[in-house]
Amino acid sequence: MSSGIRIAGLALAGAVALVACAPARGPHADVPSLDLRVRFALANLCNGGMSPPIAVDRAPAGAESYVVRIVNVSVLRPRVQEWTIPAGGEPGRIPYGALKDYAGPCPGEFQRFNYRVEVLALDREGRRVAYGARVLSVESVNKQAQETWGRGSAPDVLEPPAGNAEFDDVLFRRADQLPSWRDRDGGVFSDPRRPEAPETQPRPLPLPR
């Protein structure tokens, strides 16, 4: 093999390796990003729960409707819930209970799941104008009830969190740091307040690339 062919082969292999190691960007990375503030309180969990209020910060003026998706990213075959709702008179707020036929997260007693909440803003013609996502760690109803009682007061379920200070027990990521749709091998994240606590949910096997 000539040196020129060998060098070309090494360059191609290096380029493939760089592509493989590049961080995965979230969907709709070509539109401006939204900042979302949302929590799953007790009133939003399991069957019979109401959808949580979502604050949509930096909502564009031309937003006429929102596509809202909620998906459990800790499992291989998640159930994806999706709604298209009007932006309404207050485009920076998706009200409590606005998502019809909502089925809340409902982890088992010793499970913790990560749920991704996504909001895609559309204009009057249905064109994408902004996108945001947030990943939240959700525990069982009993566990969350114990922590709520331990804090001495429950959050107002009609209002989204006031700011990042209320995300002490939540994992969140920027939209451009989210895994790709096929990348579901991240496992379950440990509780940041109890780093020594073992993961109780087994990591799913990675999908073939």
C-alpha positions in Angstrom: 0.0 0.0 0.0 1.4 3.4 -1.0 2.1 6.0 1.6 -0.5 8.3 0.0 -3.3 5.7 0.3 -2.2 4.9 3.9 -2.4 8.6 4.9 -5.8 9.1 3.2 -7.1 6.0 5.1 -5.8 7.3 8.4 -7.4 10.7 7.7 -10.7 9.1 6.9 -10.6 7.0 10.1 -9.8 10.1 12.1 -12.7 11.9 10.6 -15.1 9.0 11.4 -13.8 8.9 15.0 -14.4 12.7 15.4 -18.0 12.3 14.1 -18.6 9.4 16.5 -17.3 11.4 19.4 -19.1 14.6 18.6 -21.8 15.5 21.2 -25.3 14.7 20.0 -27.5 17.8 19.5 -31.2 17.8 20.3 -33.9 18.1 17.7 -34.8 21.5 16.2 -31.3 22.8 16.9 -31.7 25.2 13.9 -34.3 27.4 15.7 -34.0 29.7 18.7 -34.1 28.0 22.1 -36.8 28.3 24.8 -36.2 28.2 28.5 -38.7 26.0 30.3 -39.6 25.9 33.9 -41.7 22.9 35.0 -41.9 20.4 37.8 -43.8 17.2 38.4 -45.6 17.7 41.8 -47.7 15.1 43.5 -50.8 16.5 41.7 -49.1 15.6 38.4 -48.2 12.0 39.0 -49.9 8.7 38.0 -53.4 8.2 36.6 -55.8 11.0 37.5 -53.1 13.6 37.8 -53.4 16.9 36.0 -50.7 18.2 33.6 -48.2 20.5 35.2 -48.0 24.3 34.4 -45.1 25.1 32.1 -43.4 28.5 32.0 -42.1 29.2 28.5 -39.5 31.9 28.9 -38.3 33.8 25.9 -41.4 32.8 23.9 -41.3 34.4 20.5 -43.9 37.0 19.7 -45.1 35.1 16.6 -45.9 31.9 18.5 -49.4 30.8 17.8 -49.4 27.3 19.1 -47.2 24.8 21.0 -46.4 21.2 20.4 -45.8 19.7 23.8 -44.1 16.3 24.2 -43.5 14.3 27.4 -41.4 11.1 27.1 -39.7 8.8 29.6 -36.1 8.7 28.4 -35.0 6.1 30.9 -36.6 3.2 29.0 -36.0 1.7 25.6 -39.6 1.8 24.4 -41.1 4.8 25.9 -44.7 6.0 25.6 -44.6 9.4 23.9 -47.4 11.8 24.8 -47.9 14.7 22.5 -50.3 17.6 22.3 -50.8 20.6 20.1 -52.4 23.5 21.9 -52.9 27.2 21.1 -50.4 29.6 22.7 -53.3 31.6 24.1 -53.4 35.1 25.5 -50.3 34.4 27.7 -47.7 32.8 25.4 -45.3 32.5 28.2 -47.4 30.1 30.2 -49.0 26.7 29.5 -51.6 26.4 32.3 -52.1 23.7 34.8 -54.3 20.9 33.3 -54.0 22.3 29.7 -52.9 18.9 28.3 -56.0 16.7 27.8 -55.9 12.9 28.4 -52.6 13.4 30.3 -51.1 10.4 32.0 -48.6 11.4 34.6 -45.2 9.8 35.4 -45.7 6.9 37.8 -42.4 5.2 38.9 -42.5 2.2 41.1 -41.6 2.4 44.8 -37.8 1.9 44.2 -37.6 3.4 40.8 -36.5 6.8 39.5 -37.2 7.8 35.9 -36.1 10.8 33.8 -38.8 12.5 31.8 -38.1 14.9 29.0 -40.5 17.8 28.6 -40.3 19.5 25.2 -42.1 22.5 23.8 -41.9 23.4 20.1 -43.4 26.8 19.2 -45.1 27.2 15.8 -46.2 30.3 14.0 -49.6 30.9 12.3 -48.4 29.0 9.2 -47.2 26.0 11.3 -43.5 26.9 10.9 -41.1 26.1 13.7 -40.0 29.3 15.5 -38.4 28.1 18.8 -37.8 24.9 20.8 -36.9 24.0 24.4 -36.6 20.9 26.5 -36.0 20.0 30.1 -35.2 16.6 31.7 -36.6 16.0 35.1 -35.9 13.1 37.6 -39.2 11.7 39.0 -39.5 9.3 42.0 -42.5 7.3 43.2 -45.5 9.0 44.7 -44.6 7.8 48.2 -41.1 9.0 47.9 -42.1 12.4 46.6 -44.8 12.7 49.3 -42.2 12.1 52.0 -39.8 14.7 50.6 -42.7 17.2 50.2 -43.7 16.7 53.9 -40.0 16.9 54.9 -39.8 20.3 53.4 -42.8 21.4 55.4 -44.8 22.8 52.5 -45.9 21.7 49.1 -45.3 23.9 46.0 -48.3 25.6 44.4 -49.4 23.1 41.7 -51.0 25.9 39.7 -47.7 27.8 39.2 -44.5 26.7 37.6 -41.2 27.0 39.5 -40.1 30.5 40.1 -36.5 29.9 39.1 -33.6 27.4 39.0 -33.4 27.5 42.8 -36.4 25.2 42.9 -34.6 22.6 40.8 -32.6 21.1 43.7 -33.9 17.6 43.0 -34.2 17.9 39.2 -31.7 17.1 36.5 -32.1 19.5 33.6 -30.1 20.0 30.3 -30.0 22.5 27.5 -31.8 21.4 24.4 -28.5 21.1 22.5 -27.1 18.8 25.1 -29.9 16.3 24.9 -29.2 12.8 23.6 -30.3 12.0 20.1 -33.6 10.1 19.6 -31.7 6.8 19.3 -29.4 7.4 22.2 -31.4 5.8 25.1 -28.5 4.1 26.9 -27.8 6.8 29.4 -29.3 4.9 32.3 -30.9 6.5 35.4 -29.2 9.4 37.1 -28.3 9.3 40.7 -29.9 11.8 43.2 -27.6 14.8 43.4 -28.4 15.2 47.1 -27.4 11.6 47.9 -24.5 10.8 45.5 -23.8 7.6 47.4 -27.2 6.2 46.7 -27.0 3.3 44.3 -29.1 3.3 41.1 -32.1 1.2 41.6 -33.2 1.0 38.0 -31.0 -1.1 35.6 -29.5 0.6 32.7 -31.2 -0.4 29.4 -29.1 -2.0 26.7 -27.9 0.4 24.0 -29.7 0.2 20.6 -27.6 -0.9 17.6 -26.1 2.1 15.8 
